[in-house]
Amino acid sequence: MEKFILNLVSCSLLMTLVSFFLMLLFRPLKSIQSAKGRYYSWILVFIGYLIVFKPSFGEGVVRIDTDSLLNNASAETGTEALCLNITTIYFTVFLIWVCGVVASLSKAYFQQLFFKRSITRTAVPAAAKIINILDEVTDELMIWEDIRAISSEAVATPMIVGFFKPVIILPVRDMTNNELRLILKHELIHFKHRDLYFKAFMIFVKSVHWFNPFIGFFMRRAEQECEIYCDEDVMRGEGTASRKLYCQSILNALKTGEDKAIIYPSGNPAVSSNFFNGKSGLKLRMKMILSNGKKHKLVFLCVITAAVLVIFSGTVLAFSVGDDKHEDALAVQTSVYNFFEGSSVVLYEASVTTSLGSLF
């Protein structure tokens, strides 16, 4: 129990540092590099968040001996106070963590369920021209799965939802055939990339690390790279006119949401691939779309860099919880003091006996 809690916190901290480092590393490459490598790197990073027990090569750059810390604290205080079993403390922390994971996953599940029910009440069959263009684009992309299209006044931006029965939801507004082709192609490429699965996976990782204040920020960064990667595939082989129309379609989605004040009846769906997912990174996305310059993929270099950082992050920080042979018999006492306005208040003194014991 103790090892799991310590390694979970250590994993969250180290992967946060890895995430920030990759963001700084990839930032100057965005103008010359394809988003594919950065996108796959984010996938590896989020996998790293789930590898709580990472391999440690050597003693660790920073090694924290929890037993020594507790012994030193006990020796310095030398005061008898309320004694608590440290195993109970770790078990309580573990229960709080489990409750947070369950609450986070439940929120995402019911958000998705309520959105689906709300859309079902407002959905209408897509027009014949939409169905015809959808068939043409699926043939072009060699997608053989049955993908339906519906329209709804409840959404401001096109999106695709559903793992086993994918559905493209379009807002009710006038769109030209060329605009429809680009929008449908965008959503179908999301489906072809299996981005819905990665989105669900990120939600799971976010739930596991719900206590990490940066995990939501990294999730949005990964989603931004996902959109840019999708845009690159949509624009491959397209001319300048199509690129401008594509950008205008994104702005139309923004305008639809702001001017008409169209609001999701249940909030945003937890798992969906949207044509427009907010103003964050919009300027960069437009720049990437309008850029006709050849991009270097550098996929192998990016993935290897991310993999090395994830694997060797376990070497940076290591916890020692005592000799494993005597782990079950280990007992340590500690006291924690809190000083406020000159008053010394004894909080705890612990007697330690340690033991190691889907949404979508």
Helices and strands as residue ranges (DSSP letters): H 2-26, G 27-29, H 35-50, E 62-65, H 66-77, E 83-85, H 86-122, E 123-125, H 128-140, E 148-152, E 159-161, E 167-171, H 177-193, H 195-208, H 215-235, H 240-259, E 273-274, H 282-290, H 299-312, G 313-315, E 317-320, G 324-329, E 333-340, E 343-351
